[in-house]
Amino acid sequence: MGPVACTCVLLLVLVTVFAGCTQPAQPTQVPTTEPTTMAPTPLPTTESPQASVVKADDSHIVVTYLGGPDMEKIRAVQATVTNSKGVGNTKHLGDSLGTTSVSPGSKLTFEGVFAGSTQVSVVGFYSDGSQKTLLQTTV
C-alpha cells in the first residue's frame, strides 16, 4: 500500500471514530405521563324513602320506615308479609288521605308463622295520590 492510500485509510478511520463527537451529547428525553387522579365515583342514591325488614324469629317480622328523600310527601306506608304457604297479612302506617307525613323510625310488627321464605313488600303513598314500592324482598 502506498503512502497516499495509507493516509486516506488513516484519515477515513479518524473521521469515522470522531464523527459523532463533534456535537455535545443531547440528553434523551423519555416521555413521562403525569399520574392520573380519578375522582371517586359517588354511590348511587335512592330517589325515594326507604324501609328495612328484620325477621326476628320464625314468628315475628318487623318492618321499619326509614324516611329519606321526599319523606315529607309520604302520607302512608303499607307493608304486606306473605309466608311460604301463601298466607298474607297487610298493615299500614299513616293515612293516605291525611295531611301528616309518616315519621321515620315508625315500625310495623307482624306475628305469625314465618318459617321458610317470607315475601315482604313495602309501598309508600304520596300526598299527590301516587304510590311507589319502597322495598320488595324475601327474608
C-alpha positions as CSV (number, residue, x, y, z in Angstrom):
1,M,0.0,0.0,0.0
2,G,1.4,3.4,-1.0
3,P,1.8,6.4,1.3
4,V,-1.3,8.1,-0.2
5,A,-3.5,5.1,0.3
6,C,-2.3,4.7,3.9
7,T,-3.0,8.3,4.6
8,C,-6.5,8.0,3.1
9,V,-7.3,4.9,5.2
10,L,-5.9,6.6,8.4
11,L,-7.9,9.7,7.6
12,L,-11.1,7.6,7.0
13,V,-10.6,5.8,10.3
14,L,-10.1,9.0,12.2
15,V,-13.1,10.7,10.6
16,T,-15.3,7.6,11.4
17,V,-14.1,7.5,15.0
18,F,-14.5,11.2,15.8
19,A,-17.5,11.9,13.5
20,G,-20.1,11.6,16.3
21,C,-18.0,13.5,18.9
22,T,-18.2,17.0,17.3
23,Q,-21.5,17.9,18.9
24,P,-22.4,17.9,22.6
25,A,-24.5,15.0,23.6
26,Q,-28.2,15.7,23.9
27,P,-30.0,14.1,26.8
28,T,-32.5,11.5,25.7
29,Q,-36.0,12.6,26.8
30,V,-38.2,9.8,27.9
31,P,-41.8,10.8,27.7
32,T,-43.4,10.8,31.1
33,T,-47.0,10.8,32.0
34,E,-48.5,12.6,34.9
35,P,-50.2,10.3,37.4
36,T,-53.9,10.5,36.8
37,T,-56.1,11.0,39.8
38,M,-59.6,9.9,39.4
39,A,-62.4,11.5,41.3
40,P,-64.3,8.9,43.4
41,T,-67.5,7.8,41.8
42,P,-70.4,8.7,44.0
43,L,-72.6,5.8,45.1
44,P,-76.0,5.8,43.5
45,T,-78.5,7.5,45.7
46,T,-82.1,6.4,46.0
47,E,-84.8,8.8,45.0
48,S,-87.4,7.7,47.4
49,P,-87.8,7.0,51.1
50,Q,-86.6,3.6,52.3
51,A,-87.7,0.8,54.6
52,S,-86.0,-2.1,56.3
53,V,-87.2,-5.5,57.4
54,V,-85.9,-7.8,60.1
55,K,-87.1,-11.4,60.7
56,A,-86.6,-11.5,64.4
57,D,-87.5,-15.2,64.6
58,D,-89.9,-17.6,62.9
59,S,-92.9,-15.9,64.4
60,H,-92.0,-12.2,64.2
61,I,-91.1,-9.8,61.4
62,V,-90.5,-6.1,62.0
63,V,-90.8,-3.5,59.1
64,T,-89.3,-0.1,59.8
65,Y,-89.9,3.0,57.7
66,L,-86.6,4.8,57.5
67,G,-87.6,8.0,55.7
68,G,-85.2,9.6,53.2
69,P,-85.6,11.9,50.2
70,D,-89.1,13.3,49.8
71,M,-90.2,11.7,53.1
72,E,-92.3,14.8,53.8
73,K,-94.6,13.7,50.9
74,I,-95.2,10.2,52.3
75,R,-98.7,10.1,53.9
76,A,-98.9,6.3,54.4
77,V,-96.8,3.2,54.3
78,Q,-98.3,-0.2,53.6
79,A,-96.4,-3.4,54.4
80,T,-97.5,-6.8,53.2
81,V,-95.9,-10.0,54.5
82,T,-96.6,-13.3,52.7
83,N,-95.3,-16.5,54.3
84,S,-94.1,-19.6,52.5
85,K,-97.6,-21.1,52.4
86,G,-99.0,-18.0,50.6
87,V,-100.8,-16.6,53.6
88,G,-100.5,-12.8,53.5
89,N,-101.0,-10.0,56.1
90,T,-101.1,-6.3,55.4
91,K,-100.6,-3.4,57.9
92,H,-100.5,0.4,57.5
93,L,-98.7,3.4,58.9
94,G,-100.4,6.8,58.5
95,D,-103.3,7.7,56.3
96,S,-103.0,8.0,52.5
97,L,-105.8,10.7,52.6
98,G,-104.3,12.5,55.6
99,T,-102.1,15.6,55.7
100,T,-99.4,14.3,58.1
101,S,-96.2,12.6,57.0
102,V,-95.2,9.2,58.3
103,S,-92.5,9.6,60.9
104,P,-89.1,8.0,60.1
105,G,-88.4,5.1,62.5
106,S,-92.1,4.0,62.7
107,K,-92.4,0.2,62.9
108,L,-94.9,-2.4,62.0
109,T,-94.6,-5.8,63.8
110,F,-96.1,-8.9,62.2
111,E,-96.8,-12.0,64.2
112,G,-97.4,-15.4,62.5
113,V,-95.7,-18.5,61.2
114,F,-92.8,-17.3,59.1
115,A,-90.7,-20.5,58.8
116,G,-89.0,-20.7,55.4
117,S,-89.0,-17.9,52.9
118,T,-91.3,-14.9,53.6
119,Q,-92.0,-12.2,51.0
120,V,-92.2,-8.6,52.2
121,S,-93.4,-5.7,50.1
122,V,-93.4,-2.1,51.4
123,V,-95.3,0.6,49.4
124,G,-95.3,4.4,50.1
125,F,-98.3,6.5,49.4
126,Y,-97.6,10.1,48.4
127,S,-99.5,13.3,49.0
128,D,-100.2,13.7,45.3
129,G,-102.0,10.3,45.2
130,S,-99.1,8.3,43.6
131,Q,-97.5,5.3,45.2
132,K,-94.1,3.6,44.9
133,T,-92.7,0.4,46.1
134,L,-90.1,1.2,48.7
135,L,-88.9,-2.4,49.4
136,Q,-89.5,-5.8,47.8
137,T,-87.5,-8.6,49.4
138,T,-87.5,-12.1,50.8
139,V,-86.5,-12.9,54.4
